Amino acid sequence: MTTNRSLIAQPVDVDTDTLRKAIQDEYKKVAEEPGKGFHFHTGRHLTKIVGYKDEWLKGVSESSIESFAGTGNPFAMGTLTHGEKVVDVGSGGGIDSFVAARMVGADGKVIGIDMTPAMLEKARVAAVKSNIHNVEFIEAYMEEIPVPDSWADVVISNGVLNLTPDKQKVFGEMFRLLRPGGRLQIADIMVSRGVPEGAKRKIDLWTG
Ligand SMILES: C[S@@+](CC[C@H](N)C(=O)[O-])C[C@H]1O[C@@H](n2cnc3c(N)ncnc32)[C@H](O)[C@@H]1O
């Protein structure tokens, strides 16, 4: 089989620490000042745009919903099954982790990972407010996910892969922690034309 290398995202030559700091600064604002207004849609208004059903959000704390900043709907590909184990990569304020936790029920489990402390704090408080106990939020980078090999039945992610300069590495992590036959349900941004190298190195284009 031949591989078309132009279709495989190569790592971008950008300073990772600077990029992560800029992303954390942006998403700290989404966590702490959700009504501020951003260049992207957020909150309950966004849940309606991307087709979240009201029944999925019933009982989920408004404090989580207000910081929703996804780019789509990972559950549009299918709902989850009772008892499944789920990893939410870039869990933000926790909304998708909570929807997943409800779908998989008490016999299932959800691990949300995120690198922004303000988002993790928001998600942990919202879990208590929402009375959801089968979810855990862990501080981690999506490039190094602290979940054992083959642990998950499903990996979900919403609006996060576009924020890593090394997409192959993150897909590698997702495949590592999925069990054989497991599945990915990812909502993200795709471009149909190449992004110029100079633009890829501009940190403010990643966050804004
Ligand atoms: C657009 S928000 C989406 C959050 C959530 N999935 C949602 O739909 O509301 C992106 C999230 O990804 C997290 N993030 C960005 N880069 C990350 C990285 N390298 N590792 C872990 N989390 C990251 C940010 O902290 C932020 O919470």
The ligand as a MOL file (V3000), in Angstrom:
LIG
                    3D

  0  0  0     0  0            999 V3000
M  V30 BEGIN CTAB
M  V30 COUNTS 27 29 0 0 0
M  V30 BEGIN ATOM
M  V30 1 C -12.1710 24.7060 22.0370 0
M  V30 2 S -12.0160 24.1770 23.7310 0 CHG=1
M  V30 3 C -13.0940 22.7920 23.7050 0
M  V30 4 C -13.3970 22.2700 25.0640 0
M  V30 5 C -14.4940 21.2070 25.1140 0
M  V30 6 N -14.1400 20.0460 24.3320 0
M  V30 7 C -15.8060 21.7700 24.6320 0
M  V30 8 O -16.3090 21.2640 23.6300 0
M  V30 9 O -16.3040 22.7150 25.2380 0 CHG=-1
M  V30 10 C -10.3850 23.4630 23.6660 0
M  V30 11 C -9.9100 22.8230 24.9770 0
M  V30 12 O -8.7230 22.0840 24.6590 0
M  V30 13 C -7.7840 22.2590 25.6840 0
M  V30 14 N -6.4490 22.0190 25.1010 0
M  V30 15 C -5.8520 22.7040 24.1040 0
M  V30 16 N -4.6370 22.2020 23.8330 0
M  V30 17 C -4.4710 21.1620 24.6800 0
M  V30 18 C -3.4110 20.2150 24.8900 0
M  V30 19 N -2.2830 20.2630 24.1730 0
M  V30 20 N -3.5890 19.2590 25.8120 0
M  V30 21 C -4.7260 19.2160 26.5690 0
M  V30 22 N -5.7490 20.0840 26.4290 0
M  V30 23 C -5.6330 21.0440 25.4910 0
M  V30 24 C -8.0100 23.6800 26.1670 0
M  V30 25 O -7.5270 23.8640 27.4700 0
M  V30 26 C -9.5260 23.8180 26.0600 0
M  V30 27 O -10.1820 23.4870 27.2650 0
M  V30 END ATOM
M  V30 BEGIN BOND
M  V30 1 1 1 2
M  V30 2 1 2 3
M  V30 3 1 2 10
M  V30 4 1 3 4
M  V30 5 1 4 5
M  V30 6 1 5 6
M  V30 7 1 5 7
M  V30 8 2 7 8
M  V30 9 1 7 9
M  V30 10 1 10 11
M  V30 11 1 11 12
M  V30 12 1 11 26
M  V30 13 1 12 13
M  V30 14 1 13 14
M  V30 15 1 13 24
M  V30 16 1 14 15
M  V30 17 1 14 23
M  V30 18 2 15 16
M  V30 19 1 16 17
M  V30 20 1 17 18
M  V30 21 2 17 23
M  V30 22 1 18 19
M  V30 23 2 18 20
M  V30 24 1 20 21
M  V30 25 2 21 22
M  V30 26 1 22 23
M  V30 27 1 24 25
M  V30 28 1 24 26
M  V30 29 1 26 27
M  V30 END BOND
M  V30 END CTAB
M  END
